[in-house]
Amino acid sequence: MERSENEATAQPRRRQVRRITLWSALALLLILVVGTVWVGSRALLARDELVAAQATAVTLQKNVVAGDETAAARTVSELTEHTAAAARLTGDPAWRIVESVPVLGRNLTVVRELAVALDDTAREAIGPLTQVAGSVALTSLTPVDGAVQLQPLVDAQPAIAAATTALLKAQATIDALDPSGLLPPVRDGLSQVKGSVDRAAGSLTAVNNAVALLPGMLGANGPRNYLVLFQNPAELRSTGGLSGALAVVRADAGRIELVQQAGATELPIFPLSVLPLPPETLALYRERTGRYIGDVNLTPNYPLTAELAREMWRRGFGTQVDGVMAIDPVALQYLLGATGPIEMPTGDVLTADNVVQVLLSDVYARFSVPLDQDAFFAQAAASVFATVAGGHFSTGTMIAALERAGAEHRVLLWSAHPEEQAVLANTSLAGTLPESDTDTTRFGVYFNDATGAKMGTFLQITVGAAQEVCRDDGRPTSVVEVTLTNTAPADAAATLPVSVTGDASFGVPRGNVKTLVTVYGAPSMQNLGVQRDGVPASYHSTTDSAYPAGGPTYPVSSLDVELAPGQSTVLRFGWLGAGPFDGNVVTQTTPALNIKNTQPVENICETAVLF
């Protein structure tokens, strides 16, 4: 059969189409191959630039620490050259085209975005910051003739604020890069850079906060008065310990002086709370929180504690302070590591090795009258203050000591000036209730003495928290485990001073330790109950809210525990999460004397069925 004319002409056309398609495919393949080779070569060059930038950053850090501003400026220029080159190498059109290739493309996108973020950081954060580094060096924070030079800090504020904003922007960009499915070299590089940027962002944020706060708080715009609460963890309170010794510090144009001291007994127990208490505070910690200076920190909400203490001091002495600081003897121990030994007017010598023992144990054996104890505490505080205010310390060691004390919540600070308090609220100094996020669930574990004595030196505490999914619906079960041990000698009632054991006037036999243990779950959690030594225990279930009003509401479990000398007990607090969670679980605790926040928690699901 003869083919039609249409069929005869169609076949060559099909062959022509096939040839065009083939050549097009070959051309596309060639473009991809050439593009991949091109991009691969540029990737290697970009890698070299980023490696060089990392080495240059280390050199820059050494320049800044050494105070060599000329070398630092030269190193910054070199650093920005490397990061700019890496951004250029990863930003051309060929690179963007190959980013569309499956698997490989996503790795290239991450490398490009990482290079751009680092280049932005070098230009917008590191460069400007280096220019003012000399004015905010550690040595510039050391008091000279009793005064801190404030003008360099004021001058550096704009540059440091801009650098912080730029670094936090880069941090957000890098945090948004998903490491899952990346090739190992890219994933490892991303992890390394993320860790470095996170550390830098944390440090720079702290510097920015300090530079923003210090001039005003140290009296750049007029005198400031601050009430200092010396917390005694031998008699525990939620934020540390009973405030038995008090002082007012005045700051004026950077000059700091101690202007007044008092003992807790010099303020009355007010007939009614000096400020209205939140209903939840009344239910958990009673009205005494607002009536007695030694009990203002029964609540773990330090801003509330500070406001109550400020009002009590105003009523008692007529001075309206600008802020309230709390500090404990362990923080003083850290500070003494920077100052060296300090001699008191009594002839006693305080050192980092003995200050806790002297202030929390020896003083009670030496003085039986509370007023004499308070006088010794006042002299110790004045001696330490005079040394620090005089600048007689290692600045680097002092900064490290303050950072450690702040991280352990042994130094707390509240400002009556709203703009300053807004900055403080986001720092470890704020003393606020723990805040959970998408990565970490945080529990609050707080202790208040119910012995009416100074037996906290014998209370050993270990705390731990963990989480498992024990239910079919995927909701996680969390357990906070608290182990308490009374390490007092068996003959404590006969051998320890009454000022340490108490006189049983609160119904607790001498030598025993009675403690109110209060655990705060995350706001979205359901309270499952409490076990003591493996048996369901009677406890108080309630709620508490962050202060000031408007914050989240926390589920709370609370119970009293009384231990005779040598006795120990294990408490387990159970909580049910609202939905699936796969992050970290940590605890924020009262900074007691003998506390370890490392206790492992096991058999969570086995425990859960007993709640």
NORPEPE-V631092 format. One record per residue. N is the residue number from 1. RES is the residue in three letters. OMEGA is omega in radians with two decimals (999 if undefined). NEAR is the number of other C-alpha atoms within 8 Angstrom. Layout:
[[N/RES/OMEGA/NEAR] [N/RES/OMEGA/NEAR]]
This chain:
[[1/MET/-3.12/2] [2/GLU/3.10/3] [3/ARG/3.10/6] [4/SER/-3.14/6] [5/GLU/3.14/6] [6/ASN/3.14/6] [7/GLU/-3.12/8] [8/ALA/-3.13/9] [9/THR/-3.11/8] [10/ALA/-3.06/8] [11/GLN/3.09/8] [12/PRO/3.12/8] [13/ARG/3.13/8] [14/ARG/3.12/8] [15/ARG/3.13/8] [16/GLN/3.11/8] [17/VAL/3.14/8] [18/ARG/3.14/8] [19/ARG/3.13/8] [20/ILE/3.13/8] [21/THR/-3.13/8] [22/LEU/-3.12/8] [23/TRP/3.09/8] [24/SER/3.12/8] [25/ALA/3.12/8] [26/LEU/3.12/8] [27/ALA/3.12/8] [28/LEU/3.12/8] [29/LEU/3.13/8] [30/LEU/3.12/8] [31/ILE/-3.14/8] [32/LEU/-3.14/9] [33/VAL/3.14/8] [34/VAL/3.13/8] [35/GLY/-3.14/11] [36/THR/3.10/9] [37/VAL/3.13/8] [38/TRP/-3.14/9] [39/VAL/3.13/11] [40/GLY/3.13/8] [41/SER/3.12/8] [42/ARG/3.09/10] [43/ALA/3.11/10] [44/LEU/3.10/8] [45/LEU/3.12/10] [46/ALA/3.09/13] [47/ARG/3.14/9] [48/ASP/3.13/8] [49/GLU/-3.13/12] [50/LEU/3.07/12] [51/VAL/3.10/8] [52/ALA/3.11/9] [53/ALA/3.13/12] [54/GLN/3.12/8] [55/ALA/3.13/8] [56/THR/3.11/11] [57/ALA/3.09/10] [58/VAL/3.10/8] [59/THR/3.13/9] [60/LEU/3.13/11] [61/GLN/3.13/8] [62/LYS/3.11/8] [63/ASN/-3.10/12] [64/VAL/3.14/13] [65/VAL/-3.13/7] [66/ALA/-3.12/6] [67/GLY/-3.14/8] [68/ASP/-3.05/9] [69/GLU/3.14/11] [70/THR/3.12/6] [71/ALA/3.14/8] [72/ALA/3.13/12] [73/ALA/3.12/11] [74/ARG/-3.13/8] [75/THR/3.08/12] [76/VAL/3.11/13] [77/SER/3.12/8] [78/GLU/-3.14/9] [79/LEU/-3.11/12] [80/THR/3.07/12] [81/GLU/3.14/8] [82/HIS/-3.10/12] [83/THR/3.10/16] [84/ALA/3.11/10] [85/ALA/3.12/10] [86/ALA/3.11/16] [87/ALA/3.11/13] [88/ARG/-3.09/8] [89/LEU/-3.10/11] [90/THR/-3.04/14] [91/GLY/-3.11/9] [92/ASP/-3.09/8] [93/PRO/-3.13/6] [94/ALA/3.12/9] [95/TRP/-3.13/12] [96/ARG/3.14/10] [97/ILE/-3.10/8] [98/VAL/3.07/14] [99/GLU/3.14/13] [100/SER/3.14/8] [101/VAL/3.14/9] [102/PRO/3.10/7] [103/VAL/-3.11/7] [104/LEU/-3.05/9] [105/GLY/-3.12/11] [106/ARG/3.08/12] [107/ASN/3.13/12] [108/LEU/3.10/12] [109/THR/3.14/10] [110/VAL/3.14/10] [111/VAL/3.14/10] [112/ARG/-3.10/11] [113/GLU/3.10/10] [114/LEU/3.14/10] [115/ALA/3.13/13] [116/VAL/-3.13/12] [117/ALA/3.14/11] [118/LEU/3.10/10] [119/ASP/3.07/13] [120/ASP/-3.14/11] [121/THR/-3.12/12] [122/ALA/-3.06/13] [123/ARG/-2.98/10] [124/GLU/-3.10/12] [125/ALA/-3.02/15] [126/ILE/-3.13/11] [127/GLY/3.13/11] [128/PRO/-3.11/12] [129/LEU/-3.12/11] [130/THR/-3.11/13] [131/GLN/-3.12/9] [132/VAL/-3.06/11] [133/ALA/-3.11/9] [134/GLY/-3.09/10] [135/SER/3.11/9] [136/VAL/3.06/11] [137/ALA/-3.10/9] [138/LEU/-3.10/8] [139/THR/-3.14/6] [140/SER/-3.14/10] [141/LEU/-3.14/10] [142/THR/3.12/9] [143/PRO/3.05/13] [144/VAL/-3.05/9] [145/ASP/3.06/6] [146/GLY/-3.08/10] [147/ALA/3.03/12] [148/VAL/3.12/12] [149/GLN/-3.00/11] [150/LEU/-3.03/11] [151/GLN/3.08/7] [152/PRO/3.12/9] [153/LEU/3.12/13] [154/VAL/-3.11/10] [155/ASP/-3.07/7] [156/ALA/-3.03/12] [157/GLN/-3.08/11] [158/PRO/-3.11/7] [159/ALA/-3.12/10] [160/ILE/3.11/12] [161/ALA/3.13/9] [162/ALA/3.12/10] [163/ALA/3.13/13] [164/THR/3.12/13] [165/THR/-3.13/9] [166/ALA/-3.12/12] [167/LEU/3.12/13] [168/LEU/3.07/9] [169/LYS/3.10/8] [170/ALA/3.12/12] [171/GLN/3.13/12] [172/ALA/3.11/8] [173/THR/-3.11/10] [174/ILE/3.12/11] [175/ASP/-3.11/8] [176/ALA/-3.13/6] [177/LEU/-3.07/7] [178/ASP/-3.10/5] [179/PRO/-3.07/8] [180/SER/3.08/5] [181/GLY/3.13/4] [182/LEU/3.04/10] [183/LEU/-3.05/7] [184/PRO/-3.13/6] [185/PRO/3.14/6] [186/VAL/-3.14/11] [187/ARG/-3.13/11] [188/ASP/3.11/8] [189/GLY/3.10/8] [190/LEU/-3.14/10] [191/SER/-3.13/9] [192/GLN/3.14/8] [193/VAL/3.14/8] [194/LYS/3.13/11] [195/GLY/-3.14/8] [196/SER/-3.12/8] [197/VAL/3.12/10] [198/ASP/3.13/9] [199/ARG/3.13/8] [200/ALA/3.14/8] [201/ALA/3.11/12] [202/GLY/-3.13/8] [203/SER/-3.10/8] [204/LEU/3.08/9] [205/THR/3.11/9] [206/ALA/3.10/8] [207/VAL/3.14/8] [208/ASN/3.10/12] [209/ASN/-3.10/10] [210/ALA/-3.12/8] [211/VAL/3.11/12] [212/ALA/-3.02/10] [213/LEU/-2.94/10] [214/LEU/-3.10/10] [215/PRO/-3.13/15] [216/GLY/-3.08/9] [217/MET/3.11/9] [218/LEU/2.96/14] [219/GLY/3.10/14] [220/ALA/-3.09/12] [221/ASN/-3.12/7] [222/GLY/-3.07/7] [223/PRO/3.05/11] [224/ARG/3.05/12] [225/ASN/-3.13/12] [226/TYR/3.04/12] [227/LEU/3.13/13] [228/VAL/3.06/12] [229/LEU/3.08/13] [230/PHE/-3.05/12] [231/GLN/-3.11/14] [232/ASN/-3.09/14] [233/PRO/2.99/15] [234/ALA/3.02/12] [235/GLU/-2.91/14] [236/LEU/2.90/14] [237/ARG/-3.01/17] [238/SER/-3.11/13] [239/THR/3.10/14] [240/GLY/-3.12/15] [241/GLY/3.14/15] [242/LEU/3.14/13] [243/SER/-3.09/13] [244/GLY/3.13/13] [245/ALA/-3.05/14] [246/LEU/3.10/14] [247/ALA/2.99/12] [248/VAL/3.10/12] [249/VAL/3.11/13] [250/ARG/3.07/12] [251/ALA/-3.13/14] [252/ASP/-3.13/12] [253/ALA/3.10/13] [254/GLY/3.13/13] [255/ARG/-3.05/12] [256/ILE/3.11/12] [257/GLU/3.09/8] [258/LEU/-3.01/11] [259/VAL/-3.12/8] [260/GLN/3.04/7] [261/GLN/3.13/10] [262/ALA/3.01/9] [263/GLY/-3.12/12] [264/ALA/-3.11/11] [265/THR/3.12/6] [266/GLU/3.01/6] [267/LEU/-3.11/11] [268/PRO/2.87/7] [269/ILE/-3.02/7] [270/PHE/-3.09/8] [271/PRO/3.10/5] [272/LEU/3.11/7] [273/SER/-3.07/12] [274/VAL/3.05/10] [275/LEU/3.07/7] [276/PRO/3.13/5] [277/LEU/3.03/9] [278/PRO/-3.12/6] [279/PRO/-3.12/6] [280/GLU/3.08/9] [281/THR/3.10/11] [282/LEU/-3.10/10] [283/ALA/-3.07/7] [284/LEU/-2.94/7] [285/TYR/3.03/10] [286/ARG/-3.06/8] [287/GLU/-3.14/10] [288/ARG/3.10/10] [289/THR/-3.11/14] [290/GLY/-3.07/14] [291/ARG/-3.02/14] [292/TYR/-3.07/12] [293/ILE/3.14/13] [294/GLY/-3.09/9] [295/ASP/-3.10/13] [296/VAL/-3.14/15] [297/ASN/2.90/16] [298/LEU/3.09/11] [299/THR/3.06/14] [300/PRO/3.09/11] [301/ASN/-3.04/12] [302/TYR/3.09/14] [303/PRO/3.08/12] [304/LEU/3.08/10] [305/THR/-3.08/11] [306/ALA/-3.14/13] [307/GLU/3.11/8] [308/LEU/-3.14/12] [309/ALA/3.13/11] [310/ARG/-3.13/13] [311/GLU/3.10/11] [312/MET/3.13/11] [313/TRP/3.12/12] [314/ARG/-3.13/11] [315/ARG/-3.08/8] [316/GLY/-3.01/8] [317/PHE/3.05/6] [318/GLY/-3.13/7] [319/THR/3.08/7] [320/GLN/-3.05/9] [321/VAL/-3.11/12] [322/ASP/-3.14/10] [323/GLY/-3.12/14] [324/VAL/3.09/15] [325/MET/3.03/13] [326/ALA/-3.14/12] [327/ILE/-3.13/13] [328/ASP/-3.08/14] [329/PRO/3.10/12] [330/VAL/3.04/10] [331/ALA/3.07/13] [332/LEU/3.08/11] [333/GLN/3.12/13] [334/TYR/-3.14/13] [335/LEU/3.13/12] [336/LEU/3.03/13] [337/GLY/3.13/12] [338/ALA/-3.09/12] [339/THR/-2.95/13] [340/GLY/-3.10/9] [341/PRO/3.12/9] [342/ILE/3.14/12] [343/GLU/3.11/9] [344/MET/3.08/11] [345/PRO/3.13/7] [346/THR/-3.05/4] [347/GLY/3.08/6] [348/ASP/3.11/7] [349/VAL/3.11/8] [350/LEU/3.09/12] [351/THR/3.09/12] [352/ALA/-3.10/13] [353/ASP/-3.01/6] [354/ASN/-2.97/8] [355/VAL/3.13/12] [356/VAL/3.13/11] [357/GLN/-3.11/8] [358/VAL/-3.02/10] [359/LEU/-3.05/10] [360/LEU/-3.14/11] [361/SER/-3.04/10] [362/ASP/-3.07/9] [363/VAL/-3.12/11] [364/TYR/3.06/12] [365/ALA/-3.05/8] [366/ARG/-3.10/6] [367/PHE/3.13/9] [368/SER/-3.11/10] [369/VAL/-3.11/6] [370/PRO/3.14/8] [371/LEU/3.10/7] [372/ASP/3.07/9] [373/GLN/-3.14/12] [374/ASP/3.14/11] [375/ALA/3.12/9] [376/PHE/3.10/9] [377/PHE/-3.12/10] [378/ALA/3.13/12] [379/GLN/3.12/10] [380/ALA/-3.14/9] [381/ALA/-3.13/8] [382/ALA/-3.13/9] [383/SER/3.12/12] [384/VAL/-3.12/9] [385/PHE/-3.11/9] [386/ALA/3.14/8] [387/THR/-3.12/12] [388/VAL/-3.12/10] [389/ALA/3.12/12] [390/GLY/3.11/11] [391/GLY/-3.10/11] [392/HIS/-3.12/8] [393/PHE/3.01/11] [394/SER/-3.01/8] [395/THR/-3.14/11] [396/GLY/3.13/7] [397/THR/3.13/10] [398/MET/3.11/13] [399/ILE/3.13/8] [400/ALA/3.13/8] [401/ALA/3.13/13] [402/LEU/3.10/12] [403/GLU/-3.14/8] [404/ARG/3.13/9] [405/ALA/3.11/13] [406/GLY/3.14/12] [407/ALA/3.14/9] [408/GLU/-3.14/8] [409/HIS/3.09/13] [410/ARG/2.97/14] [411/VAL/-3.14/14] [412/LEU/-3.07/14] [413/LEU/3.08/12] [414/TRP/3.12/14] [415/SER/3.07/11] [416/ALA/3.12/9] [417/HIS/-2.98/8] [418/PRO/-3.10/7] [419/GLU/3.09/6] [420/GLU/3.14/10] [421/GLN/3.10/11] [422/ALA/3.09/8] [423/VAL/-3.12/10] [424/LEU/-3.06/13] [425/ALA/-3.12/9] [426/ASN/-3.13/7] [427/THR/3.12/7] [428/SER/3.13/9] [429/LEU/-2.97/13] [430/ALA/-3.12/13] [431/GLY/3.13/13] [432/THR/3.10/11] [433/LEU/-3.06/8] [434/PRO/3.14/8] [435/GLU/3.09/7] [436/SER/3.08/9] [437/ASP/-3.07/6] [438/THR/-3.10/6] [439/ASP/-2.99/8] [440/THR/2.97/10] [441/THR/-3.08/13] [442/ARG/3.06/13] [443/PHE/3.02/14] [444/GLY/3.14/12] [445/VAL/-2.99/12] [446/TYR/-3.06/13] [447/PHE/3.05/12] [448/ASN/3.12/12] [449/ASP/3.07/14] [450/ALA/3.14/9] [451/THR/-3.05/14] [452/GLY/-3.08/9] [453/ALA/-3.07/11] [454/LYS/-3.10/11] [455/MET/-3.13/13] [456/GLY/3.11/13] [457/THR/-3.13/11] [458/PHE/-3.11/8] [459/LEU/3.10/13] [460/GLN/-3.04/10] [461/ILE/2.93/11] [462/THR/-3.06/12] [463/VAL/3.06/14] [464/GLY/3.11/14] [465/ALA/3.11/14] [466/ALA/-3.02/13] [467/GLN/3.04/10] [468/GLU/3.02/9] [469/VAL/-3.08/9] [470/CYS/-3.04/10] [471/ARG/-3.14/7] [472/ASP/-3.11/5] [473/ASP/3.08/4] [474/GLY/3.12/9] [475/ARG/-3.05/14] [476/PRO/3.02/15] [477/THR/3.10/15] [478/SER/3.07/13] [479/VAL/2.99/13] [480/VAL/-3.09/13] [481/GLU/-3.13/13] [482/VAL/3.08/11] [483/THR/3.14/11] [484/LEU/3.12/11] [485/THR/3.03/12] [486/ASN/-3.08/15] [487/THR/3.13/10] [488/ALA/3.11/10] [489/PRO/-3.09/7] [490/ALA/-3.12/7] [491/ASP/-3.08/7] [492/ALA/-3.10/12] [493/ALA/-3.09/8] [494/ALA/-2.99/5] [495/THR/-3.12/6] [496/LEU/3.13/9] [497/PRO/3.11/9] [498/VAL/3.12/8] [499/SER/3.10/11] [500/VAL/-3.05/10] [501/THR/-2.98/15] [502/GLY/-3.08/12] [503/ASP/3.12/9] [504/ALA/-3.12/9] [505/SER/3.08/7] [506/PHE/3.09/8] [507/GLY/3.14/6] [508/VAL/-3.14/10] [509/PRO/3.14/7] [510/ARG/-3.12/11] [511/GLY/3.09/14] [512/ASN/3.06/13] [513/VAL/3.09/16] [514/LYS/-3.02/12] [515/THR/2.98/12] [516/LEU/-3.13/12] [517/VAL/-3.09/12] [518/THR/-3.12/11] [519/VAL/3.12/12] [520/TYR/3.01/11] [521/GLY/3.05/13] [522/ALA/-3.02/12] [523/PRO/-3.07/8] [524/SER/-2.99/7] [525/MET/3.06/11] [526/GLN/-3.12/9] [527/ASN/-3.14/12] [528/LEU/-3.14/9] [529/GLY/-3.08/12] [530/VAL/3.00/14] [531/GLN/3.04/12] [532/ARG/-3.12/11] [533/ASP/3.04/7] [534/GLY/-3.10/6] [535/VAL/3.09/7] [536/PRO/-3.06/10] [537/ALA/3.04/8] [538/SER/-3.10/6] [539/TYR/3.12/9] [540/HIS/3.12/7] [541/SER/-3.11/9] [542/THR/3.09/8] [543/THR/3.01/9] [544/ASP/-3.09/10] [545/SER/3.05/10] [546/ALA/-3.14/13] [547/TYR/0.08/10] [548/PRO/-3.08/7] [549/ALA/3.14/6] [550/GLY/3.12/6] [551/GLY/-3.11/8] [552/PRO/3.08/7] [553/THR/-3.06/9] [554/TYR/2.96/13] [555/PRO/-3.03/15] [556/VAL/2.98/13] [557/SER/-3.07/15] [558/SER/3.05/11] [559/LEU/3.08/10] [560/ASP/3.07/8] [561/VAL/3.08/8] [562/GLU/-3.08/8] [563/LEU/3.01/12] [564/ALA/3.13/9] [565/PRO/3.13/13] [566/GLY/-3.08/11] [567/GLN/3.14/9] [568/SER/3.11/9] [569/THR/-3.13/9] [570/VAL/3.11/11] [571/LEU/3.06/11] [572/ARG/-3.14/11] [573/PHE/-3.08/13] [574/GLY/-3.11/14] [575/TRP/3.12/13] [576/LEU/-3.13/12] [577/GLY/-3.09/13] [578/ALA/-3.10/9] [579/GLY/-3.10/7] [580/PRO/3.14/8] [581/PHE/-3.09/7] [582/ASP/-3.09/5] [583/GLY/-3.14/8] [584/ASN/3.08/7] [585/VAL/-3.09/11] [586/VAL/3.12/11] [587/THR/2.99/12] [588/GLN/-2.96/9] [589/THR/2.93/7] [590/THR/3.12/12] [591/PRO/3.13/11] [592/ALA/-3.13/10] [593/LEU/-3.05/9] [594/ASN/-3.08/8] [595/ILE/3.07/10] [596/LYS/-3.09/8] [597/ASN/-3.03/8] [598/THR/-3.05/7] [599/GLN/3.09/10] [600/PRO/3.14/7] [601/VAL/-3.08/11] [602/GLU/3.05/5] [603/ASN/-3.08/6] [604/ILE/-3.09/13] [605/CYS/3.09/10] [606/GLU/3.11/7] [607/THR/-3.03/8] [608/ALA/-3.08/10] [609/VAL/-3.12/6] [610/LEU/-3.13/7] [611/PHE/999/10]]
